[in-house]
Amino acid sequence: MFKLVSLLLCMWIAVHLQGSLTSDSVSGNSGRLDRVENQMAVLQSQQSGGSGNFLNIGSKYFYIEENQKVNWHSALNICTNMGGHLADPENQQELNSILQRLIRGRHYWLGISDLANEGLFRAQNTGRRATFLKWVYGEPNNYGNYEHCVELKSQQNRPFLMNDAPCWLNSYFICETGAPNNDE
């Protein structure tokens, strides 16, 4: 019940902030709005049972968000609050196990980016170079010089592969942890 009340309160605040923003105050309030949206996303994930729904896949546990789409930074926060991090598959076998649970036509954020150094894709969790990358043909291409976060995507009947995309896009996401978080 507390989570539902908190969620409703956050939603009211976000609606109020969005309605009260003028062109003069957008820059000053956008950071606060982003923080409120991040908290709303966390609460929505928890309300839908997110933090207790890690699935055992191989030697790790994964949570695959199926209800809400958020930007890459919000996905990072949600996974951290759930006791994990955005997933970064280590090999083809692990990726194949995850792919069996994804819905075709959707995009899913991974914990890999080249935000720190263009063209050098690092795992967000470790800060090290990503150990396994399986790109869509022609990717990564940093289209428009603003694609820095890695997603899994499928097109038509093609398999899920990795793509660099703008971090501000809203997509589903995959969290990873070494052990399940069943605090709920």
C-alpha positions, 0 to 999 in steps of 0.5 A: 500500500505504501508503494502505491501511495508513493507512486501516486504522489510521485506521479502527481509531482511529475504532472505538476512539474510538467504543467508548471514548466515555462520556457524560461524555467525549463533548464532550471527544472529539467534536472529535478524532473529527470530525478522525479521520473527516475524515482517514478520508474523505480517505484513502478518497477517495484510495484510490478514486482520487479525486485523479486523477479530475477530469473536464474539463467546460467550462473547469474540472475536476470530481470527482464522489464516487460511493462515500462520503457525508460531511458538508459540512465533511468534503467541504470538507477532501477537496476541498482535499486533492485540490487543489480546492474544493467546486464552485459552478456559475457558470451554467446551462450549467456546471450542465447539464454537471455534472448529466449525470454525477450519479446521480438520487436522490442528494444532492451537496454544493456549495461554497455556504453561508449559515453566515456570514450567514443568507440570504446564500449565498456561494461557499466558495472566494471568500467572495463572493455565489454567482453562480448559484443554482437552487433547488427550489421553496420553497427556501431555507427554513432549515427548523428554523433549521439549514439552511445548506449547499447541496446538489444534489438530485433528487426522483423524476423531477424535475431536480437543483436546489439546496436548503439542508440541515443541514451535518452530513448525509452526502451525496456531493459535487462538487469543482472545480479549474481544472486536474486534479490528477494527483499519484498 
